[in-house]
Amino acid sequence: MPTSNADPSRDSSPDSSTDIATQLVQPAQGLPAGFASLSQGVFHASTIVFPDVASFLARQNQAYDGYSYGQNGTPTHYALTGKLAELEGGGKTVLVPTGLAAAVLVNSMLLSAGDHVLLPETVYGPTLEMTQALFGKWGVTCTLYPNDIAADISKLFQPRTRLVWTESPSSNTLEMQDVPAIVKAAHAQGILVAMDNTWATPLGFRPLDVGVDFSIQALTKYVGGHSDLLMGAVSTRDEKTYQDLRDTAELIGYYVASDECFLALRGLPTMALRMERQFSSALRIARFLQDHAAVASIHYPPLESDTYHCLWKRDFKLGSGLLSFTLKNNTLPAIEDFVAALKLFTLGNSWGGVHSLVAVAPLRKTEDASDQGWLIRLHVGVEDVNDLLNDLGRALSV
Ligand SMILES: *Cc1c(COP(=O)(O)O)cnc(C)c1O
């Protein structure tokens, strides 16, 4: 007997006349009456079953907010998208396999051959490479703009400019952008704006509140929060845009597993707690580095002396645990010694988890001599801040 997907309390023992092989294929029972938990149940599905032909044929009618095929979502997916939309301050959220896939989804939904897209000079590297290599191959052109362009972005608009990417602060160099000014200039010309808000998360800044059309996050970072999850999200406040994003995700075949959604849901209740601690520890570490004789420059917009502090203070409510700095002795051997001496900061990419991390990246390749050398990036975890300060102090004295 096929059972309705609207009836979770179905009887799992079909008919005593059927063979055990048949009986084993029948679904075990759904949520038992009287069971309640604070944890989100994990539902797995490729097939969704329907009670009759009419509802089967009409299944696409509920593709955006119901159950039609496993790829389109289970209760576990909707539990996560609902929470993420709340975090974004309202609207709808689409899940994708990685943070990078969130940028791919926005580009794929919006761009056609001949379109032009603007990206900040210090945009997350893979987003730039993806836009140039993949979308370039398909006839999309792009222009890089200086991070601090603000309203002057309008000078770079072309007749076919369709999208402006923003990222504030930028990966590695942590340069802030005047996102509200860019939104205003773009919208005046009917151009849409996407923001990669992975650094601050909506706990620090809500892009959709200032009119950004697509807010993307690598959930891999602070939502997951434990360095064991890859996932991305695109959020919008426009219902039609949400449906277009869902349609595009389906065309591309994007899917995230329910078990992974569970990990993201597991991260959410402690996200504010983790970030508040990581922010306050990062600020203390930034102040310590700023005063240290071996340090040449420090990049952390919540720091009062940072070039971009005014923008951060105006727009952001919370900072995160990611900062970067340069050594006065900006040579690879010196950096190798520093990293090797660290005990609590381990060397690795992808941040946002509870562990402190260190990474090394080349500075931008420009003529300017101060731009040569290496940037050291720290991600401050939830360890005791005095232990982290001691670790850094010791390694800097090497
Ligand atoms: C990590 C990161 C991404 C990509 O996330 P993945 O899940 O690793 O693909 C995108 N943007 C920024 C700013 C990031 O830091």
Ligand as a Chemical Component Dictionary entry (heavy atoms), coordinates in Angstrom:
data_LIG
# 
_chem_comp.id                   LIG 
_chem_comp.type                 NON-POLYMER 
_chem_comp.pdbx_formal_charge   0 
_chem_comp.three_letter_code    LIG 
# 
loop_
_chem_comp_atom.comp_id 
_chem_comp_atom.atom_id 
_chem_comp_atom.alt_atom_id 
_chem_comp_atom.type_symbol 
_chem_comp_atom.charge 
_chem_comp_atom.model_Cartn_x 
_chem_comp_atom.model_Cartn_y 
_chem_comp_atom.model_Cartn_z 
_chem_comp_atom.pdbx_ordinal 
LIG C1 C1 C 0 35.455 30.577 2.558  1  
LIG C2 C2 C 0 34.840 31.657 1.792  2  
LIG C3 C3 C 0 34.026 31.393 0.692  3  
LIG C4 C4 C 0 33.830 30.006 0.139  4  
LIG O1 O1 O 0 33.300 29.078 1.016  5  
LIG P1 P1 P 0 33.521 27.526 0.691  6  
LIG O2 O2 O 0 32.415 26.874 1.445  7  
LIG O3 O3 O 0 34.873 27.176 1.193  8  
LIG O4 O4 O 0 33.376 27.363 -0.789 9  
LIG C5 C5 C 0 33.452 32.453 0.032  10 
LIG N1 N1 N 0 33.655 33.716 0.429  11 
LIG C6 C6 C 0 34.430 34.020 1.478  12 
LIG C7 C7 C 0 34.618 35.443 1.867  13 
LIG C8 C8 C 0 35.049 33.009 2.188  14 
LIG O5 O5 O 0 35.834 33.317 3.217  15 
# 
loop_
_chem_comp_bond.comp_id 
_chem_comp_bond.atom_id_1 
_chem_comp_bond.atom_id_2 
_chem_comp_bond.value_order 
_chem_comp_bond.pdbx_ordinal 
LIG C1 C2 SING 1  
LIG C2 C3 SING 2  
LIG C2 C8 DOUB 3  
LIG C3 C4 SING 4  
LIG C3 C5 DOUB 5  
LIG C4 O1 SING 6  
LIG O1 P1 SING 7  
LIG P1 O2 DOUB 8  
LIG P1 O3 SING 9  
LIG P1 O4 SING 10 
LIG C5 N1 SING 11 
LIG N1 C6 DOUB 12 
LIG C6 C7 SING 13 
LIG C6 C8 SING 14 
LIG C8 O5 SING 15 
# 
